[in-house]
Amino acid sequence: MVFCVTLSVMLITSYGIMMFSPTVMQVLPEGGDSRKQAYMIFAIALIGCFIFTIYAAGLFFKYKSREAGVFLALGTQKSQLRNALFAEISIILSGCTAVGLALGAVVSYFIWQLFCILVVDNAQMKYQADVTGFIIGFVFAAVMSVCIMGMAVGFIKRTNLMDVLNDHRKSEPLRDVSKLYGILGIVFSIMGFVLGYLVPGIAGEMGVLMPSVWNATYLLSFAGIYMVITYAIVHHERGKRPQKYYRNIISYNMMKFQGKQTVRNMCIISLLVAASLYACFYAPGMLSGISEIDNNPVDFSIPSKVSFGEVQKEDIEKLAGDYQIEITGYREGNFAELLGSGVLRDWDDNNKLIENYMEKYEYSKYMSAGDYRKMTGDNIQVDRGTFYRITFPQEQNGFWDKFEDMDLITNPVTEEQMKVRLAGTIAYEALMINGVNSYILNDEDYREITKELPDNRLYHQILFNIQDSEAAFDFSKALYGEILKRAPREMQVQSGYDEYQEQLAIEAGEEYGADQQMEMSPDNSDLMGYWKFYPNMKVMKEKTFFQTNAVFFMLFIYVAIICLAAVGIIAYTRSVTIGMNNKQLFDDLKKLGGNHKYLKKCITSQLMKIYALPVIIGSILIYIFTLMTYKGNDGVVSSTEIWALGVDFLLVLGVGVYMYVVYRASLRKIEGIIGNKTS
C-alpha cells in the first residue's frame, strides 16, 4: 500500500502541475474541445490512480486480518486495536502524501525538460509550476485517505473472530452461466459504443438532439465487459473431448472459486487498457496530419487583403535571394469578399433542431472560374447561376455548415444580389483561408456581382513553390516573421471573426466574442490554428508540427503511462494474490504427484486469463471506437486515418509486450511462493 499511495499521489501531482501550468493553459483555449479533451483524460488518470490505490488498500486489510485476529484471540480490546491500526495508517498516509507531493514536483520538472530536449524547446514551452497542481494532489490524497480510513472502520467493526482470522482465505465463487450469457456480453459490449456514439449523430441529422442522459447507454459496454469476462472464467463444458475438461478441472475451479474478485479486477484492467490506448492513439491521429501537409501541391500560400499592404513579390524575391532560394510557379490574384446567405442552426428547449435562414449571414471569398484556372492550372467549367465550393482534401459536408446553405450573394457596396445554387465541390487547400468559406463563380456572374468593390473588400493571395534547399526552413521563418511584422491591426483577428456577425451583435446590443486580437509573435503556436490570415507554409508546418502539438502529445502520453502503470500494478498484485491464496492447494497437488510442469500449467492457465483477456477486450473496443470516430468525423475513413489505424495496431502490440513482461514477472513470483522453481 505504501508504494501504491506514494505512486498515485506522485503521478496525479506531477500531471496536475503540468496540466494546470500557465504554459499549458495558454495553449488550450478556454471552452475549446482540446481543453475539454485534456480534462477528460485527466479524469481518467484520477480514476485509474484511485482504483489501484483502493485495491492495494483492500489487500492491505485482507492480510492484516490474520494479525488482527490473533490479537483479538489473545484478548486485545477492539479499541486498542483500532487506535493502533489508525495510528499506523495515519503515519503511512501522511508520509506517502508528503513524499508523493514532493516527488510530483520533481518528476513534472524532469519530464518537462526531457520533453523539451527530445521534441521542442522554445519560449512558449517554459516550465511553470502552478499551485493548482499541488492542491489537486493534496485533495486527491485527502479523498483517498478518507476512503481508506472508512475501510479501516469497516475492518474493525467486524465481530466474528473466525471471519477476521480467515478473511485472507475467503472465496467468492461465481455461479455457472450459459453460452447465451457470453453472447449477450459481446453484443452489449459493442452495442454500448454504437448507441452512445452513433445514435446521437444519426438523430442530429434527423433534427433531434439526444438528451444528456442518453450517454448512459455507454454503461451497456461496461456491463458487456463484465459478462464476457464472467463467461470466460466460469463457463467450461465437457464437450466432445471430456478428457481435456478433466485434465484442467483444477485450474478451472481455482479461478471459479475466487471469481468475483478476479472478474472485478479484470474489468478494471480492461477499462484502464482501453483508456491508455485511447491516450496512445492520439499521437498517430495527429501525426497523420504530416502526410496531409506533404500532399499539398503548393509550398507557400500567403493570404491577406489588398488594403493591408502585406509582403509583395519583390519582398519575397529579395528574401529568397538572401537565402539563395529559387522560386518557381509564382502566381497571385485578388478575390472578392462578398456577403453570402446561410443557415443558423441551434437546438430549442425541446431538443429540436432550429434552422434560421439568413439572406446575409457572413463574409466569404469568391473568385471567378478564370481566376481559379490562373491560380491552379486546372480547367473548371462553371455554369451561370451556379458555384463550386473549395474544400480541404477529403472534406465532407458538415452538420452546422452545409455546402448548399449558401444560395444568395450580396454585394456589400451596391447591395446587388444574385441567386446561385451548388454545382459541386473541388479540393484545393492552398486557396483556403482559416475560417473563411471560398467559392468559384461563373466568369460573367463574378463580373456582375463584384462591381465597385473597394480594396478592403478584396482578398489578395500569393502562391508559389521553391526548389529543395537546406535553407528552405530559414527562408520560411524569415518570410513568416516579415508577414507578422507588417500585419496591421485589422489583420490580427481570429479565424472565427466575421465583420458582418460583429455588426449584427453590436446592433443587438450583444457582446461579440470572436474579436480578440492575436499576438503577432513567431513563437505563438496559436497562430497556426486560430489566426484568420495564417500563411500556409509547407516547409515550416512540417518542421514545427511537433512544436504546435507538443502540449497535447505530452498530456496524452503521460496519461497513458499512468493508466499502464495502474494496469501493471493491479494485474501483478492480483496474480501474486492467487499464488498466496492457493499455496496450500499447490502443496497438496505436489503431495498427490503433481510435477513441476503440471503446476506451472495450472498457474499459467490462471495468469493467461488475467493478462490476455482484458487486453484483448479493451483493445478491440477502443479500436472499434476509434474507427467509429474517424468515420463519424466526416463520413469517410481517409488514407491518413487508415495509416493512423495501422500505427494504432502497433501500439496495441506494444501494450501486449508490456503486459507479457509483467506476466513473466508475476509467473516467477508465484513459482517462488509455491516452491515450484526449477534449480
C-alpha positions as CSV (number, residue, x, y, z in Angstrom):
1,M,0.0,0.0,0.0
2,V,2.9,2.4,0.7
3,F,4.2,2.1,-2.8
4,C,0.7,2.5,-4.4
5,V,-0.3,5.5,-2.4
6,T,3.0,7.2,-3.0
7,L,3.0,6.4,-6.7
8,S,-0.6,7.6,-7.2
9,V,-0.1,10.9,-5.3
10,M,3.1,11.5,-7.3
11,L,1.5,10.8,-10.7
12,I,-1.6,12.9,-10.0
13,T,0.5,15.8,-8.6
14,S,3.0,15.8,-11.4
15,Y,0.3,15.6,-14.0
16,G,-1.7,18.3,-12.3
17,I,1.3,20.6,-12.2
18,M,1.9,20.2,-15.9
19,M,-1.8,20.2,-16.8
20,F,-2.7,23.4,-14.9
21,S,0.6,25.3,-15.6
22,P,0.1,28.7,-17.2
23,T,2.1,27.4,-20.2
24,V,-0.4,24.6,-20.9
25,M,-3.5,26.7,-20.1
26,Q,-2.4,29.3,-22.7
27,V,-2.1,26.6,-25.4
28,L,-5.5,25.1,-24.5
29,P,-8.2,27.6,-25.5
30,E,-10.8,28.2,-22.8
31,G,-14.0,26.4,-23.7
32,G,-12.4,24.6,-26.6
33,D,-12.5,20.9,-27.5
34,S,-8.8,20.5,-26.8
35,R,-9.2,21.7,-23.2
36,K,-12.3,19.5,-22.7
37,Q,-10.3,16.6,-24.0
38,A,-7.4,17.3,-21.6
39,Y,-9.9,17.5,-18.7
40,M,-11.4,14.2,-19.8
41,I,-8.1,12.3,-19.8
42,F,-7.1,13.9,-16.5
43,A,-10.3,12.4,-15.1
44,I,-9.3,9.1,-16.5
45,A,-5.9,9.4,-14.8
46,L,-7.6,10.3,-11.5
47,I,-9.9,7.3,-11.7
48,G,-7.1,4.9,-12.7
49,C,-4.9,6.0,-9.7
50,F,-7.8,5.9,-7.3
51,I,-8.8,2.4,-8.4
52,F,-5.4,0.8,-8.0
53,T,-4.8,2.6,-4.7
54,I,-8.1,1.4,-3.2
55,Y,-7.4,-2.1,-4.5
56,A,-4.0,-2.0,-2.8
57,A,-5.6,-0.9,0.4
58,G,-8.1,-3.7,0.2
59,L,-5.2,-6.2,0.0
60,F,-3.5,-4.5,2.9
61,F,-6.6,-5.0,5.1
62,K,-7.1,-8.5,3.8
63,Y,-3.7,-9.6,5.0
64,K,-3.9,-7.6,8.2
65,S,-6.9,-9.7,9.1
66,R,-4.8,-12.6,10.4
67,E,-2.7,-10.3,12.6
68,A,-5.8,-8.6,13.9
69,G,-7.5,-12.0,14.6
70,V,-4.5,-13.2,16.6
71,F,-4.6,-10.1,18.8
72,L,-8.3,-10.4,19.3
73,A,-7.9,-14.1,20.3
74,L,-5.3,-13.1,22.8
75,G,-7.8,-10.8,24.5
76,T,-6.8,-7.4,23.0
77,Q,-9.7,-4.9,23.1
78,K,-11.1,-3.6,19.8
79,S,-10.5,0.0,21.0
80,Q,-6.8,-0.7,21.4
81,L,-6.6,-2.5,18.1
82,R,-8.5,0.4,16.4
83,N,-6.1,3.0,17.9
84,A,-3.1,1.1,16.8
85,L,-4.4,0.5,13.3
86,F,-5.5,4.1,12.8
87,A,-2.1,5.4,14.0
88,E,-0.3,3.1,11.6
89,I,-2.5,4.0,8.7
90,S,-2.2,7.7,9.5
91,I,1.6,7.6,9.6
92,I,1.6,5.7,6.2
93,L,-0.9,8.1,4.5
94,S,0.7,11.3,5.8
95,G,4.2,10.1,4.9
96,C,3.2,8.8,1.5
97,T,1.3,12.1,0.7
98,A,4.3,14.3,1.7
99,V,6.7,12.1,-0.4
100,G,4.3,11.9,-3.3
101,L,3.7,15.7,-3.4
102,A,7.5,16.3,-3.3
103,L,8.3,13.7,-5.9
104,G,5.4,15.0,-8.1
105,A,7.1,18.4,-8.4
106,V,10.5,16.8,-9.2
107,V,9.0,14.3,-11.7
108,S,7.0,17.0,-13.5
109,Y,10.1,19.2,-13.9
110,F,12.3,16.4,-15.3
111,I,9.6,15.1,-17.6
112,W,9.0,18.6,-18.9
113,Q,12.7,19.2,-19.5
114,L,13.1,15.8,-21.2
115,F,10.2,16.5,-23.4
116,C,11.7,19.9,-24.4
117,I,15.0,18.2,-25.2
118,L,13.5,15.4,-27.3
119,V,10.6,17.2,-29.0
120,V,10.5,21.0,-28.8
121,D,12.2,23.8,-26.9
122,N,11.1,27.3,-27.4
123,A,10.0,30.3,-25.3
124,Q,6.4,29.0,-25.2
125,M,7.5,25.7,-23.5
126,K,8.9,27.4,-20.4
127,Y,8.3,25.3,-17.3
128,Q,5.9,27.0,-14.9
129,A,4.7,25.1,-11.8
130,D,1.3,26.3,-10.6
131,V,0.0,25.8,-7.1
132,T,-3.2,24.3,-8.6
133,G,-1.3,21.1,-9.3
134,F,-0.2,20.7,-5.6
135,I,-3.8,21.5,-4.4
136,I,-5.2,18.8,-6.7
137,G,-2.6,16.3,-5.5
138,F,-3.4,17.1,-1.9
139,V,-7.1,16.9,-2.4
140,F,-6.7,13.6,-4.2
141,A,-4.6,12.3,-1.3
142,A,-7.2,13.6,1.3
143,V,-10.1,11.9,-0.5
144,M,-8.2,8.7,-0.8
145,S,-7.2,8.8,2.9
146,V,-10.9,9.3,3.9
147,C,-11.8,6.2,1.8
148,I,-9.0,4.1,3.3
149,M,-10.0,5.2,6.8
150,G,-13.6,4.2,6.0
151,M,-12.3,0.8,5.0
152,A,-10.4,0.6,8.3
153,V,-13.6,1.4,10.3
154,G,-15.4,-1.4,8.5
155,F,-12.5,-3.7,9.1
156,I,-12.5,-3.0,12.9
157,K,-16.3,-3.3,13.2
158,R,-16.4,-7.0,12.3
159,T,-17.3,-9.1,15.3
160,N,-16.8,-12.7,14.2
161,L,-13.3,-13.7,15.3
162,M,-13.1,-16.6,12.7
163,D,-14.2,-14.3,9.9
164,V,-11.4,-11.9,10.8
165,L,-8.8,-14.8,11.1
166,N,-9.8,-16.3,7.7
167,D,-10.6,-13.2,5.8
168,H,-7.5,-13.7,3.6
169,R,-8.7,-17.2,2.7
170,K,-12.3,-16.2,1.9
171,S,-13.6,-17.4,-1.5
172,E,-16.1,-15.5,-3.7
173,P,-17.3,-18.2,-6.1
174,L,-19.4,-17.4,-9.2
175,R,-22.3,-19.3,-10.5
176,D,-22.0,-21.0,-13.8
177,V,-23.5,-19.2,-16.8
178,S,-24.8,-20.3,-20.1
179,K,-23.4,-19.7,-23.6
180,L,-26.1,-17.2,-24.2
181,Y,-24.8,-15.1,-21.3
182,G,-21.4,-14.8,-23.1
183,I,-23.0,-14.0,-26.5
184,L,-25.1,-11.3,-24.9
185,G,-22.0,-9.9,-23.2
186,I,-20.3,-9.5,-26.6
187,V,-23.5,-7.8,-28.0
188,F,-23.8,-5.4,-25.1
189,S,-20.1,-4.5,-25.2
190,I,-20.4,-3.4,-28.8
191,M,-23.9,-2.0,-28.6
192,G,-22.9,0.4,-25.8
193,F,-20.5,2.2,-28.1
194,V,-22.8,2.1,-31.1
195,L,-25.7,3.5,-29.2
196,G,-23.7,6.1,-27.3
197,Y,-21.7,7.4,-30.2
198,L,-23.6,6.7,-33.5
199,V,-27.2,7.2,-32.5
200,P,-26.8,10.9,-31.4
201,G,-25.2,11.7,-34.7
202,I,-28.0,9.9,-36.7
203,A,-30.6,11.6,-34.5
204,G,-28.9,15.0,-35.1
205,E,-29.2,14.6,-38.9
206,M,-32.9,14.0,-38.3
207,G,-33.2,17.2,-36.4
208,V,-33.4,15.7,-32.9
209,L,-30.9,16.3,-30.1
210,M,-30.5,13.3,-27.8
211,P,-30.7,14.2,-24.1
212,S,-27.5,14.0,-22.0
213,V,-28.9,11.0,-20.1
214,W,-28.5,9.1,-23.4
215,N,-24.8,8.9,-22.6
216,A,-25.8,6.3,-20.0
217,T,-26.0,3.8,-22.9
218,Y,-22.2,3.6,-22.7
219,L,-22.8,1.7,-19.5
220,L,-24.0,-1.2,-21.6
221,S,-20.4,-1.7,-22.8
222,F,-19.3,-1.9,-19.1
223,A,-22.0,-4.5,-18.4
224,G,-21.0,-6.4,-21.5
225,I,-17.3,-6.5,-20.5
226,Y,-18.3,-7.9,-17.1
227,M,-20.5,-10.6,-18.7
228,V,-17.8,-11.6,-21.2
229,I,-15.1,-11.9,-18.5
230,T,-17.5,-13.8,-16.2
231,Y,-18.4,-16.2,-19.0
232,A,-14.7,-16.8,-19.8
233,I,-13.9,-17.6,-16.2
234,V,-16.8,-19.8,-15.1
235,H,-18.2,-21.5,-18.2
236,H,-16.4,-24.7,-19.1
237,E,-18.1,-27.6,-20.9
238,R,-17.0,-31.2,-21.2
239,G,-18.0,-31.2,-24.9
240,K,-16.7,-33.7,-27.4
241,R,-13.3,-34.0,-25.6
242,P,-14.1,-34.6,-21.9
243,Q,-10.6,-35.7,-21.1
244,K,-9.4,-32.1,-21.8
245,Y,-12.0,-30.8,-19.4
246,Y,-11.0,-33.2,-16.6
247,R,-7.3,-32.5,-17.1
248,N,-7.9,-28.8,-16.5
249,I,-10.7,-29.1,-13.9
250,I,-8.4,-27.9,-11.0
251,S,-7.3,-24.8,-12.8
252,Y,-10.9,-24.1,-14.0
253,N,-12.2,-24.3,-10.4
254,M,-9.3,-22.4,-8.9
255,M,-10.4,-19.3,-10.9
256,K,-14.1,-20.0,-10.4
257,F,-14.0,-20.1,-6.6
258,Q,-12.2,-16.7,-6.5
259,G,-14.3,-15.4,-9.4
260,K,-16.0,-12.3,-8.1
261,Q,-12.8,-10.5,-7.1
262,T,-11.0,-11.7,-10.2
263,V,-13.7,-10.5,-12.5
264,R,-13.8,-7.1,-10.9
265,N,-10.0,-6.8,-11.3
266,M,-10.1,-7.9,-14.9
267,C,-12.9,-5.4,-15.7
268,I,-10.9,-2.6,-14.2
269,I,-7.8,-3.8,-16.2
270,S,-9.9,-3.8,-19.4
271,L,-11.1,-0.3,-18.9
272,L,-7.7,1.0,-18.0
273,V,-6.1,-0.7,-21.0
274,A,-8.8,1.0,-23.2
275,A,-8.1,4.4,-21.5
276,S,-4.3,4.0,-22.0
277,L,-4.8,3.0,-25.7
278,Y,-7.2,5.9,-26.2
279,A,-4.4,8.3,-25.0
280,C,-1.8,6.5,-27.1
281,F,-4.0,6.7,-30.2
282,Y,-4.0,10.5,-30.0
283,A,-0.4,10.7,-31.3
284,P,-0.9,8.7,-34.6
285,G,-4.1,10.6,-35.2
286,M,-2.2,13.9,-35.0
287,L,0.8,12.5,-36.9
288,S,-1.4,11.6,-39.8
289,G,-1.6,15.3,-40.4
290,I,2.0,15.3,-41.6
291,S,1.1,13.3,-44.7
292,E,-1.7,15.7,-45.4
293,I,0.8,18.6,-45.2
294,D,3.1,16.7,-47.6
295,N,0.3,16.1,-50.1
296,N,-0.3,19.8,-50.6
297,P,1.0,20.7,-54.1
298,V,1.8,24.3,-53.1
299,D,4.7,25.2,-50.9
300,F,3.6,28.7,-49.9
301,S,0.1,30.3,-49.7
302,I,0.0,33.8,-48.3
303,P,-3.5,35.3,-47.8
304,S,-4.2,39.0,-46.9
305,K,-6.3,41.8,-48.3
306,V,-5.3,44.4,-50.8
307,S,-5.7,47.2,-48.2
308,F,-3.3,45.5,-45.7
309,G,-0.1,46.4,-47.5
310,E,1.4,42.9,-46.8
311,V,4.5,41.4,-48.4
312,Q,4.6,41.6,-52.2
313,K,6.5,39.7,-54.9
314,E,9.6,41.9,-54.7
315,D,9.8,41.4,-51.0
316,I,9.6,37.6,-51.4
317,E,12.2,37.6,-54.2
318,K,14.6,39.8,-52.0
319,L,14.4,37.3,-49.1
320,A,14.8,34.4,-51.5
321,G,18.0,36.0,-52.8
322,D,19.3,36.4,-49.3
323,Y,18.9,32.7,-48.6
324,Q,19.7,31.5,-52.2
325,I,16.3,30.1,-52.7
326,E,14.9,29.5,-56.2
327,I,11.2,30.4,-56.5
328,T,9.0,28.5,-59.1
329,G,5.4,28.7,-60.1
330,Y,4.8,32.2,-58.7
331,R,1.2,33.5,-59.1
332,E,-1.1,35.9,-57.2
333,G,-4.6,37.2,-57.5
334,N,-7.3,39.3,-56.0
335,F,-10.6,37.8,-55.0
336,A,-13.9,39.4,-53.9
337,E,-15.2,39.5,-50.3
338,L,-19.0,39.3,-50.5
339,L,-21.9,38.6,-48.2
340,G,-23.3,35.1,-48.6
341,S,-26.5,33.7,-47.3
342,G,-26.5,30.9,-44.7
343,V,-28.4,28.9,-42.1
344,L,-28.1,29.5,-38.4
345,R,-28.7,26.2,-36.7
346,D,-29.4,25.7,-33.0
347,W,-31.3,23.4,-30.6
348,D,-34.5,24.6,-28.9
349,D,-35.6,23.8,-25.4
350,N,-37.4,20.6,-26.6
351,N,-34.1,19.3,-28.2
352,K,-35.4,20.0,-31.7
353,L,-33.2,21.5,-34.4
354,I,-34.0,25.1,-35.4
355,E,-32.8,26.3,-38.8
356,N,-32.9,30.1,-39.4
357,Y,-32.2,31.1,-43.0
358,M,-30.4,34.4,-43.3
359,E,-30.0,36.2,-46.7
360,K,-27.0,38.0,-45.2
361,Y,-25.1,35.6,-43.0
362,E,-21.3,36.0,-43.3
363,Y,-18.5,37.3,-45.5
364,S,-16.8,34.7,-47.8
365,K,-14.2,34.7,-50.5
366,Y,-15.3,34.5,-54.2
367,M,-13.3,34.0,-57.3
368,S,-14.1,33.5,-61.0
369,A,-13.5,30.3,-62.9
370,G,-10.8,32.1,-64.9
371,D,-9.0,33.2,-61.7
372,Y,-9.2,29.6,-60.4
373,R,-7.6,28.4,-63.7
374,K,-4.9,31.0,-63.3
375,M,-4.0,30.1,-59.7
376,T,-4.2,26.3,-60.1
377,G,-3.7,25.4,-63.7
378,D,-6.8,23.3,-63.5
379,N,-9.6,23.8,-66.0
380,I,-13.1,24.1,-64.5
381,Q,-16.4,24.9,-66.1
382,V,-18.9,26.8,-64.0
383,D,-22.4,27.4,-65.5
384,R,-24.2,30.7,-64.8
385,G,-26.2,30.7,-61.6
386,T,-24.1,28.0,-60.0
387,F,-21.0,27.8,-57.9
388,Y,-18.3,25.4,-56.7
389,R,-17.2,25.4,-53.1
390,I,-13.4,25.0,-52.4
391,T,-12.7,22.5,-49.7
392,F,-9.9,20.8,-47.9
393,P,-8.9,17.3,-49.3
394,Q,-11.4,14.6,-48.2
395,E,-13.6,17.3,-46.5
396,Q,-17.3,16.2,-46.3
397,N,-20.5,18.1,-45.8
398,G,-20.9,19.3,-42.2
399,F,-23.9,19.4,-39.9
400,W,-23.8,23.1,-38.8
401,D,-22.3,24.4,-42.1
402,K,-23.6,22.6,-45.2
403,F,-22.2,23.2,-48.6
404,E,-25.7,24.0,-50.1
405,D,-26.6,26.6,-47.4
406,M,-25.2,29.5,-49.4
407,D,-27.7,30.3,-52.3
408,L,-27.7,34.1,-52.3
409,I,-24.8,36.5,-52.8
410,T,-24.9,40.2,-51.9
411,N,-22.5,42.9,-52.9
412,P,-21.9,44.9,-49.6
413,V,-21.4,48.1,-51.6
414,T,-24.1,48.2,-54.2
415,E,-26.5,45.8,-52.3
416,E,-27.0,43.9,-55.6
417,Q,-28.0,40.3,-55.1
418,M,-27.6,37.1,-57.1
419,K,-29.3,33.8,-56.7
420,V,-27.0,30.8,-57.1
421,R,-27.0,27.0,-56.4
422,L,-24.3,24.5,-55.6
423,A,-22.8,22.7,-58.6
424,G,-20.2,20.7,-56.5
425,T,-17.0,20.9,-54.5
426,I,-13.4,21.0,-55.5
427,A,-10.5,20.4,-53.2
428,Y,-7.6,22.8,-53.2
429,E,-6.1,23.6,-49.8
430,A,-3.7,26.3,-50.9
431,L,-6.7,28.6,-51.8
432,M,-8.3,28.2,-48.4
433,I,-8.3,30.9,-45.7
434,N,-8.8,29.9,-42.0
435,G,-12.4,30.3,-41.1
436,V,-13.5,31.7,-44.5
437,N,-15.6,29.8,-47.0
438,S,-14.3,30.0,-50.5
439,Y,-16.4,29.8,-53.7
440,I,-15.9,29.7,-57.5
441,L,-18.4,31.6,-59.7
442,N,-19.0,31.8,-63.4
443,D,-16.9,34.5,-65.0
444,E,-19.8,36.7,-66.1
445,D,-21.6,36.2,-62.8
446,Y,-18.4,37.2,-61.0
447,R,-18.0,40.5,-63.0
448,E,-21.6,41.4,-62.4
449,I,-21.7,40.9,-58.6
450,T,-18.2,42.4,-57.8
451,K,-18.8,45.9,-59.2
452,E,-17.4,48.9,-57.2
453,L,-15.7,46.8,-54.5
454,P,-13.0,48.8,-52.6
455,D,-9.6,47.5,-51.7
456,N,-10.8,46.4,-48.2
457,R,-13.3,44.1,-49.8
458,L,-10.6,42.3,-51.9
459,Y,-8.6,39.3,-50.7
460,H,-5.1,39.0,-52.0
461,Q,-3.4,35.6,-52.2
462,I,0.1,34.6,-53.3
463,L,1.0,31.1,-54.2
464,F,4.5,29.7,-55.1
465,N,6.8,26.8,-54.8
466,I,10.6,26.6,-54.1
467,Q,13.4,24.3,-55.1
468,D,14.7,21.9,-52.5
469,S,17.3,23.7,-50.4
470,E,18.8,23.3,-46.9
471,A,17.9,26.9,-46.3
472,A,14.2,26.4,-47.0
473,F,13.2,26.4,-43.4
474,D,15.3,29.5,-42.5
475,F,13.8,31.3,-45.5
476,S,10.3,30.3,-44.4
477,K,10.9,31.6,-40.9
478,A,12.2,34.9,-42.2
479,L,9.3,35.3,-44.5
480,Y,6.9,34.4,-41.7
481,G,8.5,37.0,-39.4
482,E,8.2,39.6,-42.1
483,I,4.5,38.9,-42.6
484,L,3.8,39.2,-38.9
485,K,5.8,42.4,-38.6
486,R,3.7,44.0,-41.4
487,A,0.3,42.7,-40.2
488,P,-1.9,45.7,-39.4
489,R,-4.5,45.6,-36.5
490,E,-7.3,44.7,-38.9
491,M,-5.3,41.6,-39.9
492,Q,-4.7,40.3,-36.4
493,V,-8.0,38.6,-36.0
494,Q,-9.1,35.1,-35.1
495,S,-10.3,32.6,-37.7
496,G,-13.8,32.8,-36.3
497,Y,-14.0,36.5,-36.7
498,D,-16.6,37.8,-39.2
499,E,-17.2,41.5,-39.7
500,Y,-20.9,41.1,-40.5
501,Q,-21.6,38.9,-37.5
502,E,-19.8,41.5,-35.3
503,Q,-22.1,44.2,-36.8
504,L,-25.2,42.2,-36.0
505,A,-24.0,41.6,-32.4
506,I,-23.4,45.4,-31.9
507,E,-26.8,46.3,-33.3
508,A,-28.5,43.8,-31.0
509,G,-26.5,45.1,-28.0
510,E,-24.7,41.8,-27.5
511,E,-21.1,41.0,-26.9
512,Y,-19.2,39.6,-29.8
513,G,-16.7,37.1,-28.6
514,A,-14.5,36.4,-31.7
515,D,-12.9,39.9,-31.9
516,Q,-9.9,39.2,-29.7
517,Q,-6.6,40.4,-31.1
518,M,-4.0,37.7,-31.9
519,E,-0.4,38.2,-30.7
520,M,1.8,38.5,-33.8
521,S,4.8,36.6,-32.5
522,P,6.7,33.8,-34.3
523,D,6.7,31.8,-31.0
524,N,2.9,32.0,-30.7
525,S,1.7,28.5,-31.8
526,D,-1.9,29.6,-31.6
527,L,-1.5,31.4,-34.9
528,M,-1.4,28.2,-36.9
529,G,-4.8,27.0,-35.7
530,Y,-6.6,30.2,-34.9
531,W,-5.3,33.1,-37.0
532,K,-7.5,34.0,-39.9
533,F,-4.6,35.0,-42.2
534,Y,-2.1,32.4,-41.2
535,P,0.2,31.7,-44.2
536,N,0.3,28.1,-45.2
537,M,4.0,27.4,-45.5
538,K,4.6,23.7,-46.2
539,V,8.2,23.5,-45.1
540,M,7.6,25.3,-41.8
541,K,4.4,23.4,-41.0
542,E,6.3,20.1,-41.4
543,K,9.2,21.3,-39.2
544,T,7.1,22.9,-36.5
545,F,4.5,20.2,-36.3
546,F,5.7,18.8,-33.0
547,Q,6.0,22.4,-31.6
548,T,2.4,23.2,-32.3
549,N,1.2,19.9,-30.8
550,A,3.8,19.5,-28.1
551,V,1.5,20.1,-25.2
552,F,-1.1,17.6,-26.5
553,F,1.5,14.9,-27.0
554,M,2.9,15.4,-23.5
555,L,-0.5,15.3,-21.8
556,F,-1.8,12.2,-23.7
557,I,1.4,10.3,-23.4
558,Y,1.6,11.0,-19.7
559,V,-1.9,9.8,-19.0
560,A,-1.2,6.6,-21.0
561,I,1.8,6.0,-18.7
562,I,-0.4,6.5,-15.6
563,C,-3.1,4.0,-16.9
564,L,-0.5,1.4,-17.9
565,A,1.2,1.7,-14.5
566,A,-2.1,1.1,-12.8
567,V,-2.8,-1.9,-15.1
568,G,0.6,-3.4,-14.4
569,I,0.2,-3.0,-10.6
570,I,-3.3,-4.4,-10.4
571,A,-2.5,-7.4,-12.7
572,Y,0.7,-8.2,-10.8
573,T,-0.9,-7.8,-7.4
574,R,-3.8,-10.0,-8.4
575,S,-1.5,-12.6,-9.8
576,V,0.5,-12.8,-6.6
577,T,-2.7,-12.9,-4.5
578,I,-3.7,-16.0,-6.4
579,G,-0.4,-17.7,-5.6
580,M,-0.7,-16.8,-1.9
581,N,-4.3,-17.9,-1.6
582,N,-3.7,-21.2,-3.3
583,K,-0.3,-22.1,-1.8
584,Q,-1.9,-24.9,0.3
585,L,-3.7,-26.3,-2.7
586,F,-0.4,-26.4,-4.7
587,D,1.3,-28.1,-1.8
588,D,-1.4,-30.7,-1.8
589,L,-1.1,-31.2,-5.6
590,K,2.6,-31.8,-5.2
591,K,1.9,-34.4,-2.5
592,L,-0.5,-36.1,-4.8
593,G,2.1,-36.4,-7.5
594,G,1.8,-33.1,-9.5
595,N,5.1,-32.4,-11.1
596,H,6.7,-29.1,-12.0
597,K,5.2,-29.0,-15.5
598,Y,1.6,-29.6,-14.2
599,L,1.8,-27.0,-11.5
600,K,3.2,-24.5,-14.0
601,K,0.4,-25.3,-16.3
602,C,-2.2,-24.6,-13.6
603,I,-0.5,-21.2,-12.9
604,T,-0.3,-20.1,-16.5
605,S,-3.9,-21.0,-17.2
606,Q,-4.9,-18.6,-14.4
607,L,-2.5,-15.8,-15.5
608,M,-3.3,-16.0,-19.2
609,K,-6.9,-15.1,-18.4
610,I,-5.9,-12.3,-16.1
611,Y,-3.5,-10.8,-18.6
612,A,-4.6,-11.7,-22.1
613,L,-8.4,-11.4,-21.9
614,P,-8.6,-7.8,-20.5
615,V,-6.0,-6.6,-23.0
616,I,-7.9,-8.3,-25.9
617,I,-11.3,-6.9,-24.8
618,G,-10.0,-3.3,-24.1
619,S,-8.0,-3.2,-27.3
620,I,-10.9,-4.4,-29.5
621,L,-13.4,-2.0,-28.0
622,I,-11.2,1.1,-28.2
623,Y,-10.1,0.2,-31.7
624,I,-13.8,0.0,-32.8
625,F,-14.5,3.3,-31.0
626,T,-11.5,4.9,-32.8
627,L,-12.8,3.6,-36.2
628,M,-16.3,5.0,-35.4
629,T,-14.8,8.3,-34.5
630,Y,-12.9,8.6,-37.8
631,K,-16.0,7.6,-39.7
632,G,-18.2,9.9,-37.8
633,N,-15.9,13.0,-38.2
634,D,-16.5,13.4,-41.9
635,G,-18.3,10.3,-43.2
636,V,-15.2,8.6,-44.6
637,V,-12.0,6.9,-43.3
638,S,-9.3,8.8,-45.2
639,S,-6.0,7.3,-46.3
640,T,-4.1,9.1,-43.5
641,E,-6.6,7.7,-40.9
642,I,-6.0,4.2,-42.3
643,W,-2.3,4.8,-41.7
644,A,-3.1,6.0,-38.2
645,L,-5.1,2.8,-37.6
646,G,-2.1,0.8,-38.7
647,V,0.1,2.6,-36.2
648,D,-2.6,2.1,-33.5
649,F,-2.3,-1.6,-34.1
650,L,1.4,-1.5,-33.5
651,L,0.7,0.4,-30.2
652,V,-1.7,-2.4,-29.2
653,L,1.1,-4.9,-29.8
654,G,3.3,-2.7,-27.7
655,V,0.9,-2.8,-24.8
656,G,0.7,-6.6,-25.3
657,V,4.5,-6.8,-25.0
658,Y,4.4,-4.7,-21.8
659,M,1.7,-7.0,-20.3
660,Y,3.8,-10.0,-21.3
661,V,6.8,-8.6,-19.4
662,V,4.5,-8.1,-16.3
663,Y,3.1,-11.6,-16.8
664,R,6.6,-13.2,-16.8
665,A,7.5,-11.3,-13.6
666,S,4.3,-12.5,-11.8
667,L,4.8,-16.0,-13.0
668,R,8.3,-16.1,-11.5
669,K,7.0,-14.6,-8.3
670,I,4.2,-17.2,-7.9
671,E,6.5,-20.1,-8.6
672,G,8.7,-18.8,-5.9
673,I,5.8,-18.5,-3.5
674,I,4.6,-22.1,-4.1
675,G,8.1,-23.5,-4.3
676,N,7.8,-24.6,-7.9
677,K,11.0,-23.0,-9.3
678,T,13.5,-25.3,-11.1
679,S,17.0,-25.3,-9.9
